[in-house]
Amino acid sequence: MLIPEYVKGHNLLAGKSVLITAAAGAGIGYAAAIKAAEEGCRDLMISDIHDGRLKEAAEKIKDETGLENVYTHVCNVTVEDDVQSLIAAAEQQLSGVDVLINNAGLGGSKLLVEMEDKEWNRVLDVTLTGTMRMTRAMLPKMMERKSGAIVNNASVLGWRAQKEQAHYAAAKAGVMALTRCSAVEAAEHGIRINAVSPSIALHDFLKKSAPQDLLDQLASREAFGRAAEVWEIANIMMFLASDYSSYLAGEVISASSQRA
């Protein structure tokens, strides 16, 4: 199947400030950062655990989009002090965060009977608890302003069954539940929390973490006969971050060709 033409920005985030976790490299987070800039955000902060790759990503975003106000901050979402430091830095440098995109996540492949506690805990700590930590730290700031949007990155594995994915699927199902419950708490303060649930979006990290034949097999099952481009998932994030989704709270949009 042919890949659709890249969709240009439409100023969906004009005047807004955006903070994105796990945005270095070539994955969904970086695509979301590019998209946020193309959609007219006034300020952007990207975070990751790799300082060198993070700074390189920031320069690429500036070069590709022309946005000058691109900031970086190293953060490991499994460390509460890092999370607090990131939120504080973003609040100061962005003059308040309008949009938080929780993209940090960790996967892997292992049969449940072979999985050690440390493997299970690591995936859940980054993917689920990391999302919780970021949301917990961000909400009080947004509550003071009575506005804001938080977009979480879930996965259709939160619904689907797949071998060797018990830890990742459990974590992403948790992200969905966290999204729904936190959204109800946040809505009364004028804050929207929603999530996107991708099936398969190809990028370098995924290619390194899964066999190519498995990726090809999963992609072939999709209605379009292909995996999503990372920017296609980022487009959905931009919609959820924008005022066009003003009546959505606790929703999980499946980007899975209707095969969730």
ZAMARGU-4260 file (C-alpha; in steps of 0.2 Angstrom, whole numbers, plus 5000, padded with zeros to 4 digits):
<rodrens>
0) 5000/5000/5000 | 5006/5018/4996 | 5010/5029/5011 | 4999/5045/5011 | 5006/5062/5008
5) 5013/5070/5023 | 5000/5082/5031 | 5006/5100/5033 | 5002/5110/5049 | 4986/5120/5051
10) 4991/5130/5066 | 4981/5118/5078 | 4993/5123/5092 | 4995/5141/5089 | 5001/5151/5104
15) 5002/5135/5115 | 5017/5128/5124 | 5021/5110/5123 | 5031/5097/5133 | 5035/5080/5126
20) 5044/5066/5135 | 5055/5053/5126 | 5056/5064/5111 | 5074/5061/5105 | 5078/5049/5091
25) 5066/5044/5077 | 5051/5038/5086 | 5033/5045/5089 | 5039/5057/5102 | 5051/5066/5090
30) 5038/5065/5076 | 5026/5074/5089 | 5039/5087/5092 | 5041/5091/5074 | 5022/5091/5072
35) 5020/5103/5087 | 5032/5115/5079 | 5023/5114/5062 | 5006/5117/5071 | 5012/5133/5077
40) 5016/5131/5096 | 5025/5146/5103 | 5037/5136/5114 | 5043/5118/5115 | 5052/5107/5127
45) 5058/5090/5123 | 5064/5077/5136 | 5073/5061/5136 | 5086/5051/5145 | 5100/5053/5132
50) 5107/5071/5133 | 5117/5070/5117 | 5103/5063/5107 | 5091/5076/5115 | 5102/5091/5110
55) 5104/5084/5092 | 5085/5082/5091 | 5082/5100/5097 | 5094/5106/5083 | 5085/5096/5070
60) 5068/5103/5075 | 5074/5120/5074 | 5082/5117/5057 | 5067/5108/5050 | 5053/5119/5057
65) 5061/5136/5060 | 5055/5136/5078 | 5068/5144/5089 | 5061/5142/5106 | 5065/5123/5108
70) 5072/5118/5125 | 5079/5102/5132 | 5079/5094/5149 | 5086/5077/5153 | 5073/5066/5163
75) 5071/5048/5168 | 5052/5046/5171 | 5056/5032/5184 | 5064/5045/5195 | 5053/5056/5205
80) 5066/5070/5207 | 5069/5070/5188 | 5051/5072/5185 | 5049/5086/5197 | 5064/5095/5189
85) 5057/5093/5172 | 5040/5100/5176 | 5049/5115/5186 | 5060/5119/5171 | 5046/5117/5158
90) 5035/5129/5169 | 5048/5142/5170 | 5056/5141/5152 | 5039/5139/5143 | 5030/5152/5154
95) 5018/5138/5159 | 5014/5121/5150 | 4998/5121/5140 | 5001/5103/5133 | 5010/5088/5140
100) 5012/5073/5129 | 5017/5058/5139 | 5026/5047/5126 | 5039/5038/5137 | 5037/5019/5136
105) 5047/5003/5136 | 5044/4987/5128 | 5052/4970/5125 | 5048/4952/5121 | 5048/4938/5134
110) 5037/4923/5138 | 5028/4926/5154 | 5035/4909/5161 | 5053/4916/5158 | 5050/4934/5164
115) 5059/4939/5179 | 5052/4952/5191 | 5065/4965/5186 | 5059/4964/5168 | 5041/4966/5172
120) 5044/4980/5185 | 5055/4990/5173 | 5042/4990/5159 | 5028/4995/5171 | 5039/5008/5179
125) 5043/5017/5163 | 5027/5015/5154 | 5013/5016/5167 | 5021/5023/5183 | 5031/5035/5173
130) 5015/5042/5164 | 5007/5043/5181 | 5022/5053/5189 | 5022/5065/5175 | 5003/5068/5176
135) 5003/5069/5195 | 5017/5082/5194 | 5009/5092/5180 | 4991/5093/5185 | 4993/5105/5200
140) 5001/5118/5188 | 4987/5116/5175 | 4974/5116/5189 | 4980/5133/5195 | 4977/5140/5177
145) 4961/5130/5175 | 4967/5124/5158 | 4978/5112/5149 | 4978/5096/5139 | 4988/5080/5142
150) 4990/5067/5129 | 4995/5049/5133 | 5003/5036/5122 | 4994/5020/5124 | 4994/5004/5113
155) 4981/4993/5105 | 4990/4979/5115 | 4980/4986/5130 | 4966/4977/5121 | 4974/4964/5110
160) 4982/4948/5115 | 5000/4944/5109 | 5013/4932/5114 | 5028/4938/5124 | 5019/4955/5127
165) 5011/4952/5145 | 5022/4966/5153 | 5020/4979/5139 | 5001/4975/5137 | 4998/4976/5155
170) 5007/4993/5156 | 4997/5000/5141 | 4981/4994/5148 | 4985/5003/5164 | 4989/5019/5154
175) 4971/5018/5146 | 4964/5016/5164 | 4974/5030/5171 | 4969/5041/5156 | 4950/5038/5160
180) 4951/5040/5179 | 4963/5055/5179 | 4952/5063/5165 | 4937/5063/5176 | 4947/5071/5190
185) 4955/5084/5179 | 4939/5089/5169 | 4931/5099/5183 | 4947/5110/5182 | 4945/5113/5164
190) 4959/5101/5159 | 4957/5087/5146 | 4967/5070/5147 | 4965/5058/5132 | 4976/5045/5124
195) 4980/5038/5107 | 4982/5019/5105 | 4993/5015/5090 | 4994/4997/5083 | 5011/4997/5074
200) 5021/5012/5069 | 5038/5008/5062 | 5053/5017/5068 | 5071/5013/5072 | 5069/5008/5090
205) 5055/4996/5086 | 5065/4988/5072 | 5079/4985/5084 | 5067/4977/5097 | 5057/4965/5087
210) 5061/4953/5072 | 5057/4960/5055 | 5046/4945/5050 | 5035/4948/5065 | 5034/4967/5061
215) 5029/4962/5043 | 5016/4950/5049 | 5008/4963/5061 | 5008/4976/5047 | 5000/4965/5034
220) 4985/4962/5046 | 4981/4981/5046 | 4967/4987/5034 | 4979/4997/5024 | 4991/4983/5023
225) 5005/4993/5031 | 5011/5000/5047 | 5008/5018/5052 | 5020/5031/5049 | 5026/5039/5065
230) 5019/5056/5059 | 5002/5049/5057 | 5001/5045/5076 | 5008/5062/5080 | 4994/5069/5070
235) 4981/5061/5082 | 4991/5068/5096 | 4990/5085/5089 | 4971/5084/5087 | 4970/5078/5105
240) 4981/5092/5111 | 4971/5105/5101 | 4955/5114/5105 | 4947/5104/5092 | 4945/5090/5105
245) 4937/5102/5118 | 4924/5089/5122 | 4934/5074/5124 | 4939/5067/5141 | 4946/5050/5145
250) 4945/5045/5127 | 4957/5032/5119 | 4958/5034/5100 | 4963/5018/5092 | 4975/5021/5077
255) 4974/5003/5072 | 4964/5003/5055 | 4948/4998/5065 | 4956/4981/5071 | 4958/4984/5089
</rodrens>
